[in-house]
Structures are given as structure tokens and as C-alpha cells.
Amino acid sequence: MKTSALPAVITAVGLSALGGPAAPRLSAQEAADSVSAPAPTPKLPFFVTLGLGYGQRSDPCAFCTSPDNTDSFTAHLSLGKYVGNGFGVGLDASVWQRSHPGPIVQGEADAEPAATPLVNRLANLSVALSWQTWHVFVRGGAGVALGSQGMEDNAVGQEATVITASGKGIGYTVGGGLTLPVHSLVSLALFANLNSGTYDLTTLHGVLQRDAEHRYLEVGFGVSMR
């Protein structure tokens, strides 16, 4: 055997003993990139947002105690599940409430007379479709609208009492907002929603108003997990 063939034989024997060809060596840049590559951002299979806001009514509010009773605080809850490509489906709930001092009602036994509050409450519970890209989201849906209005009843020859007119009908909601990440799974949410509904207002005495409307714009902030 010629001496020039020895290196080739030794190389072949060495590779055979190791079970195959040697693995290619990474360059210094490739090795650094493989070490510094960020891990995938964890995501929840669902989303939930809990927030508080300020709501401004824009409906006629024919039976409001005062025409100035159109703004108050709101509470908001959204929860649902992602279905892919940034889309999600879930439930969206919003409540607007304001109270106003009502008539002085004589207390029982020796209790002092006290003012009974007249509470005005509006609410929407909707099945909503949402879509998010980057930190921007929009949503819209339909469901149930609820409304109740405390009213003063001044029957002739009797003390003033408080009755409640309430209704339930079809409601709609549309809105959107921004999320500001503070953690991989938690963000601050800034949102705005327009909630509306139509229903008949009724009391114990019968129908007070047909096709009553409520409509209020809420702007708020909250905590979102998604």
C-alpha cells in the first residue's frame, strides 16, 4: 500500500467508528444567535378584562329624576376565548348606575325619617366578537339590554313612596381600545364602548313607556389578561 493512501484510510476508519460524518461546526455568530434567541411569548387560551369607567347617556331619558342625571360611573367585564387569526368570541357586560335623593319616607317604629334614593340603572349583556392586532382591539355584539328607574309615586292623600319602572329587551354594543403590556400575560386596557338597548318600561301599575331607549358611551380603563 502506498503511503499517500494512508490518510484517506485513516479518515474513513475514523468516520466509520464515530457512526457517520462529523457534524458541521457553527460559526461564532450562529452560536451567539442560537443562545440569544428569545423564547416564544406565553399566551393564555382565553382573555378577560375587568375595568371601571365613566358613562355619558345620550338617550331622551324621559323619566329621569333630573335632566342632569346623564353621567355616572360604569363597570365593565369582558371574557372569551380565541378562535384564531386574532379573533375571539365571548361575553361582554357593562353596567351604568346613578342615584338621586328621593322622597323622605317615614321609618318603621322609632326610626328617623330618611330619604329613599331613586336609582337609575342601565346594563348590557352581549355575545361579542372581537379582533386584536398588535395592541389594538375592536369588538361588537348583541344580546340583552336591561333598564330600571326609581320613581317617586305621589298618590293623592298618601305619603310619597318609591316605585321602580324596569324593562328588558334587545341590546347592542360596539367598541375598542388599546392594551399596554406590563407582564407577558397582563396588560393595562384603555377602552371605549357604545351600549344601547330598546324595551318597554313597566311598573306594578302597568306599562309606563313603550319602546324606551337607553344609550350611553363609556370610557374607562382596567386590567386585561390575554
Secondary structure, DSSP 8 states (H G I E B T S, - for coil): --GGGHHHHHHHHHHHHHTSS------HHHHHHHHH--------SEEEEEEEEEEEE-S--TT-S-TTTTEEEEEEEEEEEEEETTEEEEEEEEEEEEEEEEEEE--STT---EEEEEEEEEEEEEEEEEEEETTEEEEEEEEEEEEEEEEEE--TTS--EEEEEEEEEEEEEEEEEEEEESSSSEEEEEEEEEEEEEEEEEETTEEEEEEEEEEEEEEEEEEEE-
